[in-house]
Amino acid sequence: MSEFVVPEQYTRAVNTTHTGESFPIPDEEKFSYGTAGFRFRAEKLSFLVFRCAYVASLRARQLNSTIGVMITASHNPEEDNGVKLVDPSGDMLNVVWEIYATDIVNATDANLAAAVRSLERQMSQIENSFIATGNTHNARVVCGMDIRTSGPHLMEAARAGAAVFNVNFENIGEVSTPILHYIVKSYNFPQFAEPTVQGYYKAISDAFKELHEITVEPEGSSYQPKLIVDCANGVGAPRFRDLLQHIPKELLEVEFRNESGPLNHLCGADFVKIAQKLPTSFKSEDQDPKCATFDGDADRLIYFRAKTGAEPGAAELFDGDKIACLYAMYIKEQLKAYHETRPTYNIDMGIVQTAYANGSSTRFIKDTLGLKSVIVKTGVKHLHEEASEFDVGIYFEANGHGTVVFSAHFDSIIRRHPHENLALRRLALFSRVINETVGDAFADLLAVEIILRHYGWSMDDWAEKMYKDVPNVQIKVPVADRSIFETTNAEQTLVKPDGIQKMIDQDVAKFKNSRAFIRPSGTENIVRVYAEADTVENTQALGKSLEQVIRNLCIA
């Protein structure tokens, strides 16, 4: 085992940014591995990334596999950055290893060596551990980053952390978060795809083109293969352009906007969802009504258009809920056609949502689609885990982060026998367009376009033939300490501070068809308010009332 030596620039005491400035981190400041890993101001990240890459290298040696490190702060502003780890299957990091990462990150400089040795001993005691046997030739850390200026500096911190164990380290450069997940899975499961960025482009685009070829628009179709994409000034612009080089323009024509301005500023999926406004550079009088938006690292997708009959700049959203329902309609139709020829083969399907899901969508899923809807805690790792209980598990957060996961049972019936009939072929190809490792704005957009073409739908059709959202609002309230807020019931009920849930219930009771909850953020010192009611005015009033409840509590 190599001697654990921390280069001076990656200690808490001498933490530095890419500018060379020193930002010591107090030992009493604690960091927690949230739903998106560690995410803070970039100047705090050097030592965090170094230590996370060390943990990734240890995990890689333990499993003799490839582990991913992604340097991104997603929809956060440019001055932030973050780091998260990806397990061999392309999924989020194992929860036990989240604890290990948190322990290593929070160790003081003086205690770091002892914490490292303790973790190494735990690993060496695991039965059949590759660390113990020395069988680590496949151990690799693959690292990607988004386009933030702090990225290259933090990439070097990751390289130094992985070098502690001298595992293979691969810098795949500026990529979307989903591409990193996809490549990690491809390294560990070679039959999945070629483990390169070009391998990702080829696998996704080939499946899309083949599915497009067997997708015939119905008579009277109003579908148009054109749209405008808001790229949030993030990594989505260059990488989606690269992907579209593999897709003929007549199949999909994309106009790019917000490619080079301030990252996530007044644009991107998070802004559009929360503000319910058009992103900057979009106008209410734009002629083409079909638009989509990515977030900074391109793992979220929301469709939108200018909202008619509303104030200038207002947006009508086709968010994660509507995308999930669109997927479900299409997959259910194909499964029904397949079951007519193979009634003995049962494939179960369900949709997983969070408390942020619009109430109308949940009712549509249950009453119209006849499918099971499961509500879980916020965070894609919770949705992904629950969705994996189904043969076809569709999960989306309302913010547009989601995908579809397919079971081994689905694989054995559908993917291995795709030529038995047209429905089977569609299902097999659709499952290849989807990036099932994690929510992927590129793959999700291609899947949406295929389904709209299949039904011959315009945005008007999509809006009219599903459901109408209940008015809703989201409000972020900064607090000094989010840890005082504790929830239960999939984060829909506050258990602490005492008495706050009663106040929420009293406010909700004042409005018709209302629902609301308050929950702490998983990554920032803010508390989030979500409210629904029968009218926009009542929704806003309910949201403001609950915001004041939090402010009064924090002042007190």
MIMI-872998 format. One record per residue (C-alpha): z, x, y; residue number from 1; residue in one letter. Coordinates in steps of 0.5 Angstrom, whole numbers. Example, Ala and Ser with C-alpha at 12.3 -4.5 7.8 and 13.67 -1.06 7.14 Angstrom:
// residues 2
> zz  xx  yy  n  res
> 16  25  -9  1  A
> 14  27  -2  2  S
//
This chain:
// residues 556
> zz  xx  yy  n  res
> 0  0  0  1  M
> -2  3  7  2  S
> 3  5  12  3  E
> 4  -1  17  4  F
> 3  2  24  5  V
> 2  -2  30  6  V
> -3  1  35  7  P
> 1  1  42  8  E
> -4  -4  45  9  Q
> -3  -9  40  10  Y
> 5  -10  41  11  T
> 9  -15  45  12  R
> 12  -10  49  13  A
> 5  -7  52  14  V
> 0  -13  50  15  N
> -6  -12  54  16  T
> -12  -16  56  17  T
> -19  -14  56  18  H
> -18  -11  63  19  T
> -13  -6  61  20  G
> -8  -10  65  21  E
> -1  -10  61  22  S
> 3  -17  60  23  F
> 9  -16  56  24  P
> 11  -22  52  25  I
> 19  -23  52  26  P
> 22  -23  45  27  D
> 25  -30  46  28  E
> 18  -33  47  29  E
> 16  -37  40  30  K
> 9  -38  38  31  F
> 8  -44  33  32  S
> 2  -44  28  33  Y
> -1  -51  31  34  G
> -7  -56  28  35  T
> -12  -51  32  36  A
> -8  -44  30  37  G
> -5  -40  36  38  F
> -8  -42  43  39  R
> -5  -39  49  40  F
> -7  -36  56  41  R
> -12  -30  53  42  A
> -7  -25  56  43  E
> -2  -27  51  44  K
> -7  -26  45  45  L
> -8  -19  43  46  S
> -2  -18  39  47  F
> -3  -25  36  48  L
> -10  -24  34  49  V
> -8  -17  31  50  F
> -2  -20  27  51  R
> -6  -26  25  52  C
> -12  -21  22  53  A
> -6  -17  18  54  Y
> -4  -24  15  55  V
> -11  -25  14  56  A
> -12  -19  10  57  S
> -6  -20  6  58  L
> -9  -27  4  59  R
> -16  -24  2  60  A
> -12  -18  -2  61  R
> -8  -24  -5  62  Q
> -14  -28  -7  63  L
> -19  -22  -8  64  N
> -23  -27  -3  65  S
> -26  -28  4  66  T
> -22  -30  9  67  I
> -24  -32  16  68  G
> -21  -31  23  69  V
> -24  -35  29  70  M
> -23  -33  36  71  I
> -23  -39  40  72  T
> -20  -44  44  73  A
> -25  -50  43  74  S
> -24  -55  49  75  H
> -19  -51  53  76  N
> -21  -47  60  77  P
> -24  -41  60  78  E
> -18  -37  61  79  E
> -15  -39  55  80  D
> -16  -37  48  81  N
> -14  -38  41  82  G
> -14  -35  34  83  V
> -14  -39  27  84  K
> -15  -37  20  85  L
> -20  -40  15  86  V
> -18  -40  7  87  D
> -23  -39  2  88  P
> -26  -46  1  89  S
> -28  -46  8  90  G
> -22  -51  9  91  D
> -16  -50  14  92  M
> -11  -44  12  93  L
> -6  -46  7  94  N
> 1  -49  10  95  V
> 5  -44  7  96  V
> 1  -39  10  97  W
> 2  -42  16  98  E
> 9  -41  16  99  I
> 8  -33  14  100  Y
> 3  -33  20  101  A
> 8  -36  24  102  T
> 14  -31  22  103  D
> 10  -25  23  104  I
> 7  -27  30  105  V
> 14  -28  32  106  N
> 18  -22  29  107  A
> 20  -17  35  108  T
> 16  -10  35  109  D
> 23  -7  33  110  A
> 23  -12  27  111  N
> 16  -13  25  112  L
> 15  -7  20  113  A
> 21  -10  16  114  A
> 18  -17  16  115  A
> 11  -14  14  116  V
> 15  -11  8  117  R
> 18  -17  6  118  S
> 12  -21  6  119  L
> 8  -16  2  120  E
> 14  -16  -3  121  R
> 13  -23  -4  122  Q
> 6  -23  -5  123  M
> 7  -17  -10  124  S
> 12  -21  -14  125  Q
> 7  -27  -15  126  I
> 5  -27  -22  127  E
> -3  -25  -23  128  N
> -3  -22  -16  129  S
> -9  -18  -14  130  F
> -5  -14  -10  131  I
> 0  -12  -16  132  A
> -6  -11  -20  133  T
> -10  -7  -15  134  G
> -16  -12  -16  135  N
> -18  -13  -9  136  T
> -26  -11  -9  137  H
> -28  -17  -6  138  N
> -23  -18  -1  139  A
> -26  -19  6  140  R
> -24  -21  13  141  V
> -30  -25  17  142  V
> -29  -26  24  143  C
> -33  -30  29  144  G
> -31  -32  37  145  M
> -34  -36  42  146  D
> -37  -34  48  147  I
> -31  -33  53  148  R
> -30  -26  56  149  T
> -24  -25  53  150  S
> -27  -25  46  151  G
> -30  -18  45  152  P
> -23  -15  46  153  H
> -20  -20  42  154  L
> -25  -18  36  155  M
> -23  -11  37  156  E
> -15  -13  36  157  A
> -18  -17  29  158  A
> -21  -11  27  159  R
> -15  -7  28  160  A
> -11  -12  24  161  G
> -15  -12  18  162  A
> -16  -5  18  163  A
> -8  -4  16  164  V
> -10  -6  9  165  F
> -17  -3  10  166  N
> -21  -9  7  167  V
> -28  -10  9  168  N
> -29  -13  16  169  F
> -35  -17  18  170  E
> -36  -19  26  171  N
> -41  -24  26  172  I
> -41  -25  33  173  G
> -41  -31  38  174  E
> -42  -37  33  175  V
> -39  -44  33  176  S
> -33  -45  29  177  T
> -36  -49  24  178  P
> -41  -44  22  179  I
> -35  -39  21  180  L
> -32  -44  16  181  H
> -39  -45  13  182  Y
> -40  -37  12  183  I
> -33  -36  9  184  V
> -34  -42  4  185  K
> -41  -39  2  186  S
> -38  -32  1  187  Y
> -33  -35  -4  188  N
> -38  -40  -7  189  F
> -45  -36  -7  190  P
> -48  -42  -10  191  Q
> -46  -46  -4  192  F
> -51  -42  1  193  A
> -53  -35  3  194  E
> -47  -32  7  195  P
> -50  -31  14  196  T
> -51  -35  20  197  V
> -59  -35  18  198  Q
> -56  -38  11  199  G
> -53  -43  15  200  Y
> -59  -45  19  201  Y
> -63  -45  13  202  K
> -59  -49  9  203  A
> -57  -55  14  204  I
> -65  -55  17  205  S
> -68  -55  10  206  D
> -64  -61  8  207  A
> -65  -65  14  208  F
> -73  -64  14  209  K
> -73  -66  6  210  E
> -69  -72  8  211  L
> -73  -74  14  212  H
> -79  -74  10  213  E
> -76  -79  5  214  I
> -73  -83  11  215  T
> -78  -88  13  216  V
> -77  -92  19  217  E
> -77  -100  19  218  P
> -82  -104  22  219  E
> -81  -106  29  220  G
> -76  -99  30  221  S
> -74  -98  36  222  S
> -71  -91  34  223  Y
> -73  -85  39  224  Q
> -72  -78  36  225  P
> -71  -75  43  226  K
> -64  -74  46  227  L
> -60  -70  52  228  I
> -54  -65  49  229  V
> -49  -63  54  230  D
> -47  -56  51  231  C
> -40  -56  55  232  A
> -43  -49  57  233  N
> -40  -46  51  234  G
> -43  -43  44  235  V
> -46  -49  42  236  G
> -52  -48  47  237  A
> -55  -41  44  238  P
> -53  -43  37  239  R
> -56  -50  37  240  F
> -62  -47  40  241  R
> -63  -42  34  242  D
> -62  -48  29  243  L
> -67  -52  32  244  L
> -72  -46  31  245  Q
> -72  -49  24  246  H
> -74  -56  26  247  I
> -81  -58  28  248  P
> -80  -61  35  249  K
> -83  -68  33  250  E
> -77  -69  28  251  L
> -72  -68  34  252  L
> -73  -66  41  253  E
> -67  -64  45  254  V
> -66  -63  52  255  E
> -60  -58  54  256  F
> -56  -59  59  257  R
> -49  -55  62  258  N
> -51  -48  58  259  E
> -48  -43  63  260  S
> -43  -46  68  261  G
> -36  -46  67  262  P
> -33  -47  60  263  L
> -31  -54  59  264  N
> -31  -55  66  265  H
> -32  -63  68  266  L
> -36  -63  61  267  C
> -36  -63  54  268  G
> -33  -68  49  269  A
> -26  -67  51  270  D
> -28  -69  58  271  F
> -32  -74  56  272  V
> -28  -78  51  273  K
> -21  -77  56  274  I
> -24  -79  62  275  A
> -30  -84  60  276  Q
> -34  -81  65  277  K
> -41  -77  65  278  L
> -41  -70  64  279  P
> -43  -66  70  280  T
> -51  -65  71  281  S
> -52  -72  68  282  F
> -53  -78  73  283  K
> -52  -86  72  284  S
> -60  -87  73  285  E
> -62  -82  68  286  D
> -68  -85  65  287  Q
> -67  -83  57  288  D
> -60  -87  55  289  P
> -59  -83  49  290  K
> -54  -77  50  291  C
> -49  -73  46  292  A
> -44  -68  48  293  T
> -41  -62  44  294  F
> -34  -58  46  295  D
> -34  -51  47  296  G
> -34  -49  40  297  D
> -38  -54  38  298  A
> -34  -57  32  299  D
> -34  -64  36  300  R
> -39  -69  37  301  L
> -39  -75  42  302  I
> -46  -79  43  303  Y
> -46  -83  50  304  F
> -50  -86  55  305  R
> -49  -89  63  306  A
> -45  -95  63  307  K
> -49  -101  66  308  T
> -45  -105  70  309  G
> -39  -100  72  310  A
> -38  -95  77  311  E
> -43  -90  78  312  P
> -41  -84  73  313  G
> -38  -88  68  314  A
> -40  -87  61  315  A
> -40  -92  55  316  E
> -38  -88  49  317  L
> -40  -87  41  318  F
> -35  -83  39  319  D
> -32  -81  33  320  G
> -30  -88  30  321  D
> -37  -90  31  322  K
> -40  -84  28  323  I
> -35  -85  22  324  A
> -37  -93  21  325  C
> -45  -91  22  326  L
> -44  -86  16  327  Y
> -40  -91  12  328  A
> -46  -96  13  329  M
> -51  -91  11  330  Y
> -47  -88  5  331  I
> -45  -95  2  332  K
> -52  -98  2  333  E
> -54  -92  -2  334  Q
> -48  -93  -7  335  L
> -50  -100  -7  336  K
> -57  -99  -9  337  A
> -55  -93  -14  338  Y
> -50  -98  -17  339  H
> -55  -103  -19  340  E
> -58  -98  -24  341  T
> -52  -95  -26  342  R
> -46  -100  -26  343  P
> -42  -96  -30  344  T
> -41  -90  -25  345  Y
> -36  -92  -20  346  N
> -36  -87  -14  347  I
> -30  -89  -9  348  D
> -30  -88  -1  349  M
> -25  -89  4  350  G
> -25  -87  12  351  I
> -19  -83  15  352  V
> -17  -84  22  353  Q
> -11  -82  27  354  T
> -7  -87  31  355  A
> -12  -85  37  356  Y
> -18  -89  33  357  A
> -20  -96  37  358  N
> -17  -102  34  359  G
> -24  -105  34  360  S
> -26  -100  29  361  S
> -21  -100  24  362  T
> -22  -108  24  363  R
> -29  -107  23  364  F
> -28  -102  17  365  I
> -23  -107  13  366  K
> -27  -113  15  367  D
> -34  -112  16  368  T
> -35  -106  11  369  L
> -30  -108  6  370  G
> -27  -101  6  371  L
> -20  -98  6  372  K
> -18  -94  12  373  S
> -12  -89  12  374  V
> -8  -87  18  375  I
> -6  -80  18  376  V
> -2  -75  23  377  K
> -7  -72  29  378  T
> -10  -66  26  379  G
> -16  -65  22  380  V
> -12  -61  17  381  K
> -9  -68  15  382  H
> -15  -72  16  383  L
> -19  -67  11  384  H
> -13  -67  6  385  E
> -13  -75  6  386  E
> -20  -75  5  387  A
> -21  -71  -1  388  S
> -17  -76  -5  389  E
> -24  -80  -5  390  F
> -30  -79  -8  391  D
> -33  -80  -1  392  V
> -28  -79  4  393  G
> -30  -80  11  394  I
> -26  -77  17  395  Y
> -26  -77  24  396  F
> -22  -76  30  397  E
> -24  -81  36  398  A
> -25  -74  40  399  N
> -31  -73  35  400  G
> -28  -68  30  401  H
> -30  -70  23  402  G
> -34  -70  17  403  T
> -35  -72  10  404  V
> -32  -69  4  405  V
> -35  -70  -3  406  F
> -31  -70  -10  407  S
> -33  -66  -16  408  A
> -34  -73  -19  409  H
> -39  -74  -14  410  F
> -42  -68  -15  411  D
> -43  -69  -22  412  S
> -47  -75  -21  413  I
> -50  -75  -15  414  I
> -52  -68  -13  415  R
> -54  -66  -20  416  R
> -59  -71  -22  417  H
> -62  -73  -15  418  P
> -69  -75  -18  419  H
> -67  -81  -22  420  E
> -68  -85  -16  421  N
> -69  -86  -8  422  L
> -62  -87  -7  423  A
> -59  -82  -11  424  L
> -64  -77  -7  425  R
> -62  -79  0  426  R
> -54  -79  -2  427  L
> -55  -72  -5  428  A
> -59  -69  1  429  L
> -55  -73  6  430  F
> -49  -69  3  431  S
> -53  -62  4  432  R
> -54  -64  12  433  V
> -47  -65  12  434  I
> -42  -59  13  435  N
> -36  -61  9  436  E
> -32  -55  10  437  T
> -30  -58  17  438  V
> -33  -62  23  439  G
> -39  -59  26  440  D
> -43  -62  32  441  A
> -50  -59  30  442  F
> -49  -62  23  443  A
> -46  -69  25  444  D
> -52  -70  30  445  L
> -57  -69  25  446  L
> -54  -74  20  447  A
> -53  -79  26  448  V
> -61  -78  28  449  E
> -63  -79  20  450  I
> -59  -85  20  451  I
> -61  -88  27  452  L
> -68  -87  24  453  R
> -67  -90  17  454  H
> -64  -96  21  455  Y
> -70  -96  26  456  G
> -64  -96  32  457  W
> -64  -95  39  458  S
> -57  -94  43  459  M
> -57  -101  44  460  D
> -58  -103  37  461  D
> -52  -98  35  462  W
> -48  -102  40  463  A
> -50  -109  39  464  E
> -49  -108  31  465  K
> -43  -105  30  466  M
> -37  -107  34  467  Y
> -34  -107  42  468  K
> -29  -102  43  469  D
> -22  -105  46  470  V
> -21  -102  53  471  P
> -17  -96  52  472  N
> -14  -90  56  473  V
> -11  -83  54  474  Q
> -7  -79  59  475  I
> -4  -72  59  476  K
> 3  -71  62  477  V
> 6  -64  63  478  P
> 13  -63  60  479  V
> 17  -57  60  480  A
> 19  -57  52  481  D
> 15  -62  48  482  R
> 19  -60  42  483  S
> 24  -66  44  484  I
> 19  -71  42  485  F
> 19  -73  35  486  E
> 15  -78  32  487  T
> 14  -82  25  488  T
> 9  -87  22  489  N
> 3  -82  23  490  A
> 5  -81  30  491  E
> 5  -88  32  492  Q
> 13  -88  33  493  T
> 18  -84  37  494  L
> 24  -83  34  495  V
> 27  -78  39  496  K
> 29  -78  45  497  P
> 33  -84  43  498  D
> 31  -90  46  499  G
> 24  -88  48  500  I
> 21  -92  43  501  Q
> 24  -99  45  502  K
> 22  -98  52  503  M
> 15  -97  49  504  I
> 15  -103  45  505  D
> 18  -107  52  506  Q
> 12  -105  56  507  D
> 7  -106  50  508  V
> 10  -113  50  509  A
> 8  -115  57  510  K
> 0  -114  55  511  F
> -5  -118  51  512  K
> -8  -115  44  513  N
> -4  -109  46  514  S
> -2  -102  43  515  R
> 0  -96  45  516  A
> 4  -89  43  517  F
> 7  -83  46  518  I
> 6  -76  42  519  R
> 7  -69  43  520  P
> 1  -64  43  521  S
> 0  -60  37  522  G
> -2  -54  42  523  T
> 1  -55  49  524  E
> 7  -57  53  525  N
> 4  -63  54  526  I
> 5  -70  52  527  V
> 0  -75  50  528  R
> 0  -83  52  529  V
> -5  -87  48  530  Y
> -6  -95  51  531  A
> -10  -101  49  532  E
> -10  -108  52  533  A
> -15  -114  53  534  D
> -18  -111  60  535  T
> -19  -105  63  536  V
> -14  -107  68  537  E
> -8  -108  63  538  N
> -10  -102  59  539  T
> -9  -97  66  540  Q
> -3  -101  68  541  A
> 0  -100  61  542  L
> -2  -93  61  543  G
> 1  -91  68  544  K
> 8  -95  66  545  S
> 8  -90  60  546  L
> 7  -84  64  547  E
> 12  -86  68  548  Q
> 17  -87  62  549  V
> 16  -79  61  550  I
> 16  -77  68  551  R
> 23  -80  69  552  N
> 26  -78  62  553  L
> 23  -70  64  554  C
> 26  -71  71  555  I
> 33  -74  68  556  A
//
